[in-house]
Structures are given as C-alpha cells and as structure tokens.
Amino acid sequence: MKTRYKSLPTADSRAGTSRLPLPTLLSHALVAFTIEFDNEFEHQMPHWTTDHGPASGASRKDLWLVSLAMNANCMQFIPEQGIRAIGLVRLARTKTNFRGMVRWGYITAAPDPSDSRAKPPRSDWLVRATDKGKQAQKVWRPLFAEIEKRWQTRFGKKEMDQLRESLTATLDQIDLDLPDCLPILQFGLFNRGASNFKRRAQTKRDDGDTSRLPLSGLLSHVLLAFTIEFESESDLSLAICANVLRVLNEEGVRARDLPALSGVSKESISMAMGILQKAKLAAVESEADAARTRRVLLTAKGQRAQDAYRKVLAAIEVRWQTRFGEKTITNLRGSLEKLALAPSVGDRSASEPDAGQSPLFRCLEPYPGNWRAKRPSPTTLPHFPMVLHRGGFPDGS
C-alpha cells in the first residue's frame, strides 16, 4: 500500500537519517560518471545543441547532442543490418525516445522492405543507425571502459574493484531483468514498476552476466531496483521527492534558487512543481517586497509527504540489509561514501556534500568548448538522475 503521506514507523537506527540515503549515494556516483562520459563524447563527436548551436567545426547537419542514456537504451543495440523496434525494446529492456532519435539524426525508422504487409505496426518497423549514428556508436563504444579506467586512477583500483564487488553482490540477489541505464521518466516523473520488468527464473544471475556491465550499468541496476521498491510505496516519484520536495520548507525557498539547491535543470523543476502544486503539497507566493520574486513553500500536507519520503528511504535500506545481508549493504554504502564524501568528513554524516567536500566533483570538469563549460559550475549533484525525453541528461538539461 502506498504511503499517502501518512506517518510511518521510524526506521532502525542502522539506516540513520543523518547519513546520505543509499539511493542518493548511488545517484551521485551515477550522475558523476555520466557527466564525465558525456563530456568526452561531446569533445569527440561533431554535434550541435539548442542553446549553443554547432560545436567548433560542426554544423546543424550534424547530430544533436544527447546523453549516455540514449546510447544505453537505443544505439548500443542496433546492429549494422538494423533491428525491429520491438526487438530493440526487448534487448534494451526499456523504451527509447524513437521520435527524438530520428529527429536528432541518430536513427531511421521505417517499414521493413521485406515486410509484405500494407501497414505494418510501428513495433515491427526496421530501426537503422544513420551514418552519423554509426559514427556516434564508434565514439561511445570504448568510453565506458575509458571512464572507468580514469576512476581507477583517480580513486584507486582497489577501491573501484570493491565498489564493483559490492554492487555485484547486491545485484546478484535482485530478481528483476533491469535495463543498463535508468529509464526515461514517465508520467508523474515515475520509473516503471516491477511488473514492467521480466523476472528471471533464478535469483542468481548467470556467470559473467554482471561482469559484462559497465560501472554505470551496475549503478543503474541497483538504483532502479531501490527506486521501484520506493515508488511502490509512495504517491510521489523518487525523482520529485529526492530533488525538489527534499529542499523545500514551510518558510519558503526562492524559486530561482531551486536549480542550484537540487542540482537539476529549471525544466525538470517546472515539471515537478506542476505535480506538487496540483497535489497541494507546495504553493508558490510572491515576496511582499519584490513582486517578481517567487517563493515555493511546503504546505502542511507537503511536510507530511517530506517526512514520509525520508522514512520510506530509511525503512527500505533496513529491509535491504535483512534481505541482501547487512555486510553486503554496509560494504556498498562504504564504497559509495568513499567517492561521495571527502576523507575529512570523519563520521560520514554530511547531509549535502558540496564541490569542496565530494571527490566526485573532480569528474565534472568539462572541456573548454563543452556546453557545461558555458554554465556556472554545479555546487551539488542531483539526489536522483532526472532522465527526461529531452536527451537523457542526468540533471534534466
């Protein structure tokens, strides 16, 4: 049964609320890996963006820039001869933005010439990579290993091996067939529920199944499994709770400060605010001395929802300790905390590590010509990736 913002029992102290929640630690690592991956792809691939136009030496005939997710839910599964749309979805275990990927120049989608039916369904259409899409595939393919190797150099090979081992130990006990990236968020900014993912016959994966996954895939699998469990008990998505509801209070927060506080884009905040206002969980008011300055306030109902969100997170982590083994989850948390929190944070109880505290911010440095270099440097990372249809960027950009 969903929480419906009622009071919940306090979770066991083993998952104390003073620490960063487990999905936040997973999200910080996944977002940092994705941004470093995206920065390298942008640096190597001729492209253009809506806000900044064509990159140096490129034109609007080149590809429109997208994020790692659009490779992981689409391009990496398209062979030279093409693939039926339904086959692509089955391999990816999640849907891509087909119309977007066609419009942005990565793929073509059309009836298979060998199909004799007058109007074959779109699910049977043949999806092929364009020439520029094939070029993107070549650039993307080695980047997973390249970025992970950078992380081994930056954070230590032993530490990265331990992170992989702890992620794998958790994933081997999760009996869902999950995609190698977070799905594009659906209506209400929800992920799809467990019923949408085919369960394996055995809890244990086949040997080598998890070892083939890149680090981003391992992080995505474990985070999505946690998210599915959370969203089965909540009327709000984890994306809304973790990024927007989390930073609001009853006194009010300036609307213009929300992107910096949450780490996600104005567009994704706008989507979340529409849902929060419709549910009467948040209200927007103008400041008395500045009519153009808007403040977002939690309502009493919103405060209850915020409390419920925190308690559900803690309760699920305690549940995971029981289900998967306390040592397994403790090791996973420990490995992620080494990445997210500076060694100087002795008790590792910081609620919001910033650019000065988190070693992960070293992964975010863009090339001088990249679009992120033209924006203010982030001061926080999203507490949940905002993967939208707009290109799959982890902060909803």
C-alpha positions as CSV (number, residue, x, y, z in Angstrom):
1,M,0.0,0.0,0.0
2,K,1.3,3.5,-0.8
3,T,2.1,5.9,2.0
4,R,-0.3,8.7,1.0
5,Y,1.7,11.0,3.2
6,K,0.7,9.3,6.5
7,S,3.1,8.9,9.4
8,L,5.4,5.9,9.1
9,P,7.3,4.0,11.8
10,T,10.8,5.3,12.4
11,A,13.3,3.1,10.7
12,D,16.0,1.2,12.5
13,S,19.0,3.3,13.6
14,R,21.3,1.3,11.3
15,A,19.9,3.4,8.5
16,G,20.1,6.7,10.4
17,T,18.7,9.7,8.7
18,S,21.8,11.8,9.4
19,R,23.6,10.0,6.7
20,L,23.1,10.4,3.0
21,P,20.4,7.9,1.8
22,L,21.7,4.9,-0.2
23,P,19.9,6.0,-3.4
24,T,21.5,9.4,-3.1
25,L,24.9,7.9,-2.9
26,L,24.2,5.7,-5.9
27,S,22.8,8.7,-7.8
28,H,25.8,10.9,-7.0
29,A,28.2,8.3,-8.4
30,L,26.0,7.6,-11.5
31,V,25.5,11.2,-12.3
32,A,29.2,12.0,-12.0
33,F,30.1,9.0,-14.2
34,T,27.5,10.0,-16.8
35,I,28.6,13.7,-16.9
36,E,32.3,12.7,-17.4
37,F,31.2,10.2,-20.1
38,D,29.0,12.8,-21.8
39,N,31.8,15.4,-21.7
40,E,34.2,13.0,-23.5
41,F,31.5,12.1,-26.1
42,E,30.8,15.8,-26.7
43,H,34.5,16.5,-27.1
44,Q,35.0,13.8,-29.7
45,M,31.7,13.9,-31.7
46,P,30.6,16.7,-34.1
47,H,27.3,18.0,-32.8
48,W,25.1,20.9,-32.1
49,T,22.9,22.0,-29.2
50,T,19.8,24.1,-28.9
51,D,21.3,26.8,-26.6
52,H,24.8,27.0,-28.1
53,G,24.4,26.0,-31.7
54,P,27.0,23.9,-33.6
55,A,30.3,23.0,-31.9
56,S,33.5,24.1,-33.4
57,G,33.9,22.6,-36.9
58,A,30.3,21.2,-36.8
59,S,27.0,22.3,-38.3
60,R,23.3,21.8,-37.8
61,K,23.5,18.9,-40.2
62,D,25.5,17.0,-37.5
63,L,23.9,15.2,-34.6
64,W,22.0,17.0,-31.9
65,L,23.8,16.2,-28.6
66,V,22.4,13.5,-26.3
67,S,23.5,11.8,-23.1
68,L,24.7,8.3,-22.2
69,A,21.2,7.0,-21.6
70,M,20.3,7.3,-25.3
71,N,23.2,5.1,-26.2
72,A,22.3,2.6,-23.4
73,N,18.6,2.4,-24.3
74,C,19.0,2.5,-28.1
75,M,22.2,2.9,-30.0
76,Q,24.3,0.1,-28.4
77,F,21.7,-2.5,-29.5
78,I,21.4,-1.5,-33.2
79,P,23.5,-3.8,-35.5
80,E,24.7,-3.0,-39.0
81,Q,21.7,-4.6,-40.6
82,G,19.2,-2.9,-38.3
83,I,16.7,-4.3,-35.9
84,R,12.9,-4.2,-35.5
85,A,11.7,-1.6,-33.0
86,I,10.1,-4.3,-30.7
87,G,13.4,-6.2,-30.8
88,L,15.3,-3.2,-29.8
89,V,13.0,-2.5,-26.8
90,R,13.3,-6.1,-25.7
91,L,17.1,-6.0,-25.8
92,A,17.3,-2.6,-24.1
93,R,14.6,-3.7,-21.5
94,T,13.3,-0.1,-21.7
95,K,11.9,2.2,-24.4
96,T,14.0,4.9,-26.0
97,N,12.7,8.2,-27.5
98,F,12.3,6.9,-31.0
99,R,10.9,10.1,-32.5
100,G,13.6,12.1,-30.9
101,M,16.4,9.8,-32.0
102,V,15.1,10.1,-35.6
103,R,14.7,13.9,-35.4
104,W,18.2,14.3,-33.9
105,G,19.8,12.3,-36.7
106,Y,20.9,9.1,-35.0
107,I,18.5,6.6,-36.5
108,T,15.9,6.0,-39.2
109,A,12.7,4.0,-38.5
110,A,10.6,2.8,-41.4
111,P,8.7,-0.3,-42.5
112,D,11.0,-3.2,-43.3
113,P,11.2,-3.5,-47.2
114,S,10.9,-7.3,-46.8
115,D,7.6,-7.0,-44.9
116,S,4.7,-7.6,-47.4
117,R,2.0,-6.1,-45.1
118,A,0.4,-2.9,-46.3
119,K,0.7,-1.1,-43.0
120,P,2.9,-3.0,-40.6
121,P,2.7,-1.7,-37.0
122,R,5.4,0.7,-35.8
123,S,6.7,-2.0,-33.4
124,D,7.7,-4.0,-36.5
125,W,9.4,-1.1,-38.2
126,L,13.1,-1.5,-39.0
127,V,15.4,0.7,-37.0
128,R,18.8,1.5,-38.5
129,A,21.7,3.8,-37.4
130,T,22.4,6.6,-39.8
131,D,25.9,7.2,-41.0
132,K,26.4,9.8,-38.2
133,G,24.7,7.4,-35.8
134,K,27.3,4.8,-36.7
135,Q,30.0,7.3,-36.0
136,A,28.4,8.0,-32.6
137,Q,28.4,4.3,-31.9
138,K,32.1,4.1,-32.5
139,V,32.8,7.0,-30.2
140,W,30.5,5.7,-27.5
141,R,31.7,2.1,-27.5
142,P,35.1,2.5,-25.8
143,L,34.1,5.3,-23.4
144,F,32.6,3.0,-20.7
145,A,35.9,1.3,-20.1
146,E,37.9,4.5,-20.6
147,I,36.0,6.5,-17.9
148,E,36.1,3.5,-15.5
149,K,39.9,3.4,-16.0
150,R,40.1,7.1,-15.2
151,W,38.2,6.4,-12.0
152,Q,40.6,3.6,-11.1
153,T,43.5,6.1,-11.5
154,R,41.6,8.9,-9.7
155,F,40.1,6.9,-6.8
156,G,42.3,3.8,-6.6
157,K,41.9,0.5,-8.4
158,K,41.3,-1.4,-5.1
159,E,38.5,1.0,-4.2
160,M,36.9,0.7,-7.6
161,D,37.2,-3.1,-7.5
162,Q,35.5,-3.1,-4.1
163,L,32.7,-0.9,-5.4
164,R,32.1,-3.3,-8.3
165,E,32.1,-6.2,-6.0
166,S,29.6,-4.7,-3.6
167,L,27.3,-3.6,-6.5
168,T,27.5,-7.1,-8.0
169,A,26.9,-8.8,-4.6
170,T,23.7,-6.8,-4.3
171,L,22.6,-7.1,-7.9
172,D,23.1,-10.9,-7.9
173,Q,20.2,-11.1,-5.3
174,I,17.8,-8.8,-7.3
175,D,15.4,-10.9,-9.4
176,L,14.5,-8.3,-11.9
177,D,15.7,-8.0,-15.5
178,L,16.6,-4.4,-15.5
179,P,17.9,-2.0,-18.2
180,D,21.6,-0.9,-18.3
181,C,20.5,2.7,-17.6
182,L,17.7,4.5,-15.8
183,P,14.6,4.6,-18.0
184,I,13.3,7.9,-19.3
185,L,10.9,9.1,-16.6
186,Q,7.3,8.5,-17.3
187,F,4.1,10.5,-16.4
188,G,4.4,11.9,-12.9
189,L,8.2,11.5,-13.3
190,F,7.9,7.9,-12.2
191,N,10.0,5.0,-13.3
192,R,8.1,1.9,-14.5
193,G,7.1,-0.6,-11.8
194,A,8.5,-4.0,-11.1
195,S,5.7,-5.6,-13.2
196,N,7.2,-4.0,-16.3
197,F,10.5,-5.9,-15.9
198,K,10.6,-9.6,-16.7
199,R,11.7,-11.6,-13.6
200,R,14.4,-14.2,-14.1
201,A,13.7,-17.8,-13.3
202,Q,16.6,-17.8,-10.8
203,T,17.6,-15.1,-8.4
204,K,21.2,-15.7,-9.2
205,R,22.4,-14.3,-12.5
206,D,24.3,-16.5,-14.9
207,D,28.1,-16.3,-14.5
208,G,29.5,-13.4,-16.3
209,D,26.2,-11.6,-16.7
210,T,27.1,-8.8,-14.2
211,S,30.8,-8.8,-15.1
212,R,29.9,-7.6,-18.6
213,L,28.2,-4.5,-17.2
214,P,30.0,-1.1,-17.2
215,L,30.1,0.7,-13.9
216,S,27.2,2.9,-14.9
217,G,25.1,-0.1,-15.7
218,L,25.8,-1.7,-12.3
219,L,24.9,1.6,-10.5
220,S,21.8,2.0,-12.6
221,H,20.5,-1.6,-11.9
222,V,20.9,-1.3,-8.1
223,L,19.5,2.3,-8.0
224,L,16.5,1.3,-10.2
225,A,15.7,-1.7,-8.0
226,F,15.6,0.6,-5.0
227,T,13.5,3.1,-6.9
228,I,10.9,0.5,-7.9
229,E,10.5,-0.5,-4.3
230,F,10.2,3.1,-3.1
231,E,7.7,4.0,-5.8
232,S,5.5,1.0,-4.9
233,E,5.0,2.6,-1.5
234,S,4.8,6.3,-2.4
235,D,2.3,8.5,-4.2
236,L,5.3,10.6,-5.4
237,S,8.2,9.6,-7.6
238,L,11.6,9.3,-6.1
239,A,12.8,11.9,-8.7
240,I,10.4,14.5,-7.3
241,C,11.0,13.6,-3.7
242,A,14.8,13.5,-3.8
243,N,15.4,16.5,-5.9
244,V,12.6,19.0,-5.2
245,L,10.4,18.0,-2.2
246,R,13.6,17.4,-0.3
247,V,14.9,21.1,-0.5
248,L,11.6,22.8,0.3
249,N,10.4,24.0,3.7
250,E,7.4,25.8,5.3
251,E,9.2,29.2,5.3
252,G,9.7,29.1,1.6
253,V,12.6,28.8,-0.9
254,R,13.2,31.2,-3.7
255,A,12.1,29.6,-7.0
256,R,15.2,30.8,-8.7
257,D,17.4,29.0,-6.1
258,L,15.9,25.6,-6.7
259,P,18.2,24.5,-9.6
260,A,21.3,25.3,-7.5
261,L,19.9,23.6,-4.4
262,S,18.7,20.5,-6.2
263,G,21.3,20.1,-8.9
264,V,18.7,19.6,-11.7
265,S,17.5,21.8,-14.5
266,K,14.8,24.5,-14.5
267,E,12.8,22.4,-16.9
268,S,12.7,19.4,-14.7
269,I,11.9,21.5,-11.6
270,S,9.0,23.0,-13.6
271,M,7.6,19.5,-14.3
272,A,8.0,18.5,-10.6
273,M,6.4,21.8,-9.3
274,G,3.4,21.2,-11.5
275,I,2.8,17.9,-9.8
276,L,3.5,19.2,-6.3
277,Q,1.1,22.1,-6.8
278,K,-1.6,20.0,-8.2
279,A,-1.4,17.7,-5.2
280,K,-1.4,20.7,-2.9
281,L,1.9,19.8,-1.5
282,A,3.6,23.1,-2.4
283,A,2.4,26.6,-3.0
284,V,4.1,29.5,-4.9
285,E,3.8,33.0,-3.5
286,S,5.3,36.4,-4.4
287,E,7.5,38.1,-1.8
288,A,5.9,41.1,-0.3
289,D,8.8,43.5,-1.1
290,A,9.6,42.0,-4.5
291,A,6.5,41.1,-6.6
292,R,8.7,39.4,-9.3
293,T,10.4,37.1,-6.7
294,R,8.6,33.9,-6.2
295,R,8.9,31.6,-3.2
296,V,8.0,28.0,-3.0
297,L,6.5,26.8,0.3
298,L,5.7,23.4,1.6
299,T,2.1,23.1,2.7
300,A,1.2,21.0,5.8
301,K,0.4,18.2,3.5
302,G,3.7,18.7,1.8
303,Q,5.5,18.5,5.1
304,R,3.9,15.1,5.8
305,A,4.9,13.9,2.4
306,Q,8.5,15.1,3.0
307,D,8.6,13.2,6.3
308,A,7.2,10.1,4.7
309,Y,9.8,10.2,1.9
310,R,12.6,10.2,4.4
311,K,11.2,7.4,6.5
312,V,10.5,5.2,3.5
313,L,14.1,5.6,2.3
314,A,15.4,4.5,5.7
315,A,12.9,1.7,6.0
316,I,13.9,0.2,2.6
317,E,17.6,0.4,3.4
318,V,17.0,-1.5,6.6
319,R,14.9,-4.0,4.6
320,W,17.7,-4.4,2.1
321,Q,20.1,-5.2,5.0
322,T,17.8,-8.0,6.0
323,R,17.1,-9.3,2.5
324,F,20.6,-9.0,1.0
325,G,22.8,-9.2,4.1
326,E,23.9,-6.4,6.4
327,K,27.5,-6.9,5.3
328,T,26.6,-6.6,1.7
329,I,24.7,-3.3,2.1
330,T,27.3,-1.9,4.6
331,N,30.1,-2.6,2.1
332,L,28.1,-1.0,-0.7
333,R,27.4,2.1,1.4
334,G,31.1,2.3,2.5
335,S,32.4,2.1,-1.1
336,L,30.0,4.8,-2.3
337,E,30.8,7.1,0.7
338,K,34.5,7.0,-0.2
339,L,33.5,8.5,-3.6
340,A,30.9,11.0,-2.4
341,L,32.5,12.3,0.8
342,A,35.9,13.7,1.5
343,P,38.2,11.8,3.9
344,S,37.9,14.8,6.3
345,V,34.3,14.1,6.9
346,G,35.1,11.7,9.7
347,D,31.7,10.3,10.6
348,R,30.5,10.5,7.0
349,S,27.2,12.0,8.2
350,A,27.2,15.1,6.0
351,S,23.8,15.7,4.6
352,E,24.9,17.5,1.4
353,P,28.5,17.2,0.3
354,D,29.4,20.1,-2.0
355,A,32.1,20.8,-4.5
356,G,34.6,21.2,-1.7
357,Q,33.8,18.0,0.0
358,S,32.9,15.4,-2.6
359,P,35.7,13.8,-4.7
360,L,33.1,13.2,-7.3
361,F,33.2,16.8,-8.4
362,R,36.6,16.1,-10.0
363,C,34.7,14.1,-12.6
364,L,32.6,17.0,-13.7
365,E,35.3,19.3,-15.3
366,P,34.2,19.9,-18.9
367,Y,36.4,20.6,-21.9
368,P,36.7,24.4,-22.6
369,G,34.4,24.2,-25.6
370,N,31.7,22.0,-24.0
371,W,28.3,23.4,-23.2
372,R,28.7,22.7,-19.5
373,A,31.8,25.0,-19.5
374,K,29.5,27.8,-20.5
375,R,27.3,27.4,-17.4
376,P,28.1,28.0,-13.7
377,S,29.8,25.1,-12.1
378,P,27.4,23.0,-10.1
379,T,27.6,23.1,-6.3
380,T,25.6,19.9,-5.7
381,L,24.8,16.7,-7.6
382,P,21.2,15.5,-8.1
383,H,19.9,13.2,-5.4
384,F,18.2,11.3,-8.3
385,P,19.0,11.4,-12.0
386,M,16.4,13.4,-13.9
387,V,16.5,11.3,-17.2
388,L,14.0,13.1,-19.5
389,H,12.9,12.6,-23.1
390,R,14.9,15.8,-23.8
391,G,18.1,13.7,-24.5
392,G,18.5,11.7,-21.3
393,F,20.9,14.1,-19.5
394,P,21.2,13.1,-15.8
395,D,20.3,16.6,-14.5
396,G,17.3,17.0,-16.9
397,S,19.2,19.6,-19.0
